[in-house]
Structure formats: C-alpha cells, structure tokens
Amino acid sequence: MDEYKRIKGTQDIYGSEIDYWNQVEKTAKSILEKYAFKELRTPIIEPTELFNRGIGNETDIVKKEMYTFEDKGGRSITLRPEGTAPAVRAYIENSMINSGLPIKLFYFGPMFRYEKPQSGRLRQFHQFGAEIFGSDYPLADAEIIIMLNNILSSVGLRNYRLKINSVGCPKCRAEYRKALKEYFGKYLGEMCEDCQSRYEKNPMRLLDCKVQKDKEYAREAPSILDYLCEECRDHFANVKKYLDLSHVIYEVDSRIVRGLDYYTKTAFEFEHLDLGAQAVIAGGGRYDGLVEEIGGPSTPSVGFGMGVERVILAMKAEKVQFLCENDVDVYIVHSGKGTEEQALELTSKLRSDGIKAYISVVKRNMSGQFKHANKIGARLSIVIGEDELTNNFYTVKNMVTGDQSQVEKEWVTDIIKEKLEGI
C-alpha cells in the first residue's frame, strides 16, 4: 500500500477541514467581485521559459524549486510555481488590452514548488491572486492592498500586520545596488553560498536571505528608501496617503524586496504574528516591466498572492469561529412495501425546492437509517412507513430535540422550510 500513499508535501482536504477552505474561497471571491475583478483560469502547466524570464533566473524559485520536465514533444514544461507570470501570459496571448485598460483579474488554484515540507510550506499549495493591468496610478497599488486587507479581516483574522516598502525602479536601483555591494562586500566571505552568488548578479536578493547570520548583516544594510528617485518617492508617498485615508494600518520595512525579480516600486507583505517562520500569509507589489519582458506592450501592473493554507493556519491559530452550512437538511427514512418509490419522489421534490435532502442508497432498516441520519448531521428526518403510506401523511422528526409531528403530504415542503428556519 505504501506505493499508493499521497506524495510528500501534498495533502488530502476533506471532512471538517473543507469548511475552512469553503469559507476562505467564498469570502475572497465575494470581495474580489465587489471590487469588479473578473475570474481568470490558466493551465497548471506552462512553458518553462515563461518563469525563467518572468520570475528571474537567479531567484530561488527558478534555481531550486520548480517542477520542470520534458514532455513527449521535447518541450520544457513547468508546473506553475506562482500565478502572476501565467496571468501576464494570458493577458498578452488573449489580447485583453483590446477590452480597454485597466484589466482587473483574479485567480485561484494550486501552485507547485519543490521545497522541504513543513507547517505552512507544501509542495502543492493554493493561492488566491489578483492583478490590475494597465495602471501606473498609486491608487491601484492602494486598492490591491486595501482589498487584500479586507479579505483577511473578513475571514476573521485580527492578529496580523502589513509591511510595505518601495523597491524603486531600474533607474534608482542602479545606485542602490552599488551601495549594497559596498556594504555586503565586507562580510561576503562569511555569508552563505547563495548570497555569494547573488552578490554579483542581484545584490538586492541578499536582503531576502533566510540564513540567520546573513539576516543579521541585512538588518544594518543601507535602506533603498534613501536612494529612491523623485518619481518613486512620490509614488510611495501617495500609496501611504491612500492607505492612511482608508484607515489601513501599516509599517514601512525597507528590507522587504519579495522573492521575485519582477517587482518595481511598491512591495508589501501581510505577516501573521502566530505563525513563526512561515508568518507571511500574503504579499505582492507593482511590476511595471513584466508584461513587456514577456513580450507584450509596456503595461504598468500591480497585484497580490495569498496563500490559502497559511490563511487557514492563521484562522486556526486565532480560533476563528464561523457558521458551517449543514450538509444535509432532511434525511428521508423509508421502510416497507411501496415506500421506496414515494421516498424517491419526495427527495426529488425537496431538492428541486432548494432543500438538501438525503435518501439512503444502501439497504438499512429504519433504526439504521436514523443512526446514519444522526451520524451525517441531518437536521430533520421525514419518515415514510406503511402507516404513512396508507394514511397519506409524513412523520417529520427534529433530529436534535427528537420532537415529531405528522404532516399532510401536500404541505410537507412548506412545513419543512418553516422548521428549517427555526432550527
């Protein structure tokens, strides 16, 4: 049986766990649609070059974490490790620009990274993401952050904080890279192998190292906020202004660079204070050059990604309570000659009226059906026995209190709806 166990770093989602997923998905989708975002669904597999160009060859995702394979046609294929590059590819390939800018899209689905599995870090994980294509206005950055903050608070989270930064643009980053190389050059021999590689190719990534000793060096590194050009400085000031006007609490952290090379100007992260090493539950920022890098027209854009598994861990840490929809409203209990046909007819009628009705599809006596109704959490049962069949009524039982009443067949749907409202 061992060869048929689920693959390490993946999980089965079922039972009471699915209630958390339904709550997050329903809440996020409802809020995204209120902000006039439209859903996008992209393939799980994409050409490898999309991520090499879009994310950056020197990022950990591309160098260490992608699931990449050669298909039967000799093409290099990758399971998507994040959602923004596929969204950009879809925006370009489907000529969405012709629909008029800005384009506001959201997506939800599994992503794949080969990482060491641990709490909050899986090899197949799920993200909600949203992108605004075609706006360089700082109000777009603010809307993305405000919307994400709204989602997190609406699923019941309170113990989190928002950190924001500006990572500048190519123009002002050139001077900052020089300052970083001068600073880190003094410690390079003591830093990890990855940092030594990043030092020449992308020194800003040194600020994102997870090795504790290197994180200590990064704390004293020069701040990019001291190197921003006037345009980037004004953009960041306006983002903060709009957040202040919307009463969104944040702190500025100049060490936030995110793990992807495509970010420009605004970068942000939401951290949950109860999750330890995997504290970042969502993040994003602006990526004004990515659409052009992937082959489209110059299109300033901004977006976010939210880790569903980590949000659920945060909900559990805060003991968030929410109402779960009952799986079964009514269980149709039947026993005796001719009752099966009537039970089937009644079940169909209840379902057509929007009532979640269950009829046993295995042979059980009446006692066994009641036990099963209790086990699956049915709120009411409708009993159809030979007496009910002969006398043209149903027996309705409250499965919580045990109260029973007889109901004429023609009124059963109305009575059931009334009783369900009272439970």
Buried (B, 14 or more C-beta within 10 A) or exposed (E): EEEEEEEEBEBEEEEEEEBBBEBBBEBBBEBBEEBEBEEBEBEEBBEBEBBBBBBBEBBBBBEEBBBBEEEEEEEEBBBBBBBBBBBBBBBBEEEBBEEEBBBBBBBBBBBBBBBEBEEBBBBBBBBBBBBBBBBBBBEBBBBBBBBBBBBBEBBBBEEBBBBBBBBBBEEBBEBBBEBBBEBBEEBEEEBBEBBBEBBEEBBBBBBBBEBEEBEEBBEEBBBBBEBBBEBBBEBBEBBBEBBEEEEBEBEEBBBBBBBBBBBBBBBBBBBBEEBEEBBBBBBBBBBBBBBBBBEBEEBBBBBBBBBBBBBBBBBEBBEBEEEEEEEBBBBBBBBBEEBBEBBEEBBEEBBEEEBBBBBBEEEBEBEBBBEBBEEEEBBBBBBBBEEBBEEEBBBBBBBEEEEEEEBEBEEBBEBBBEBBEEE
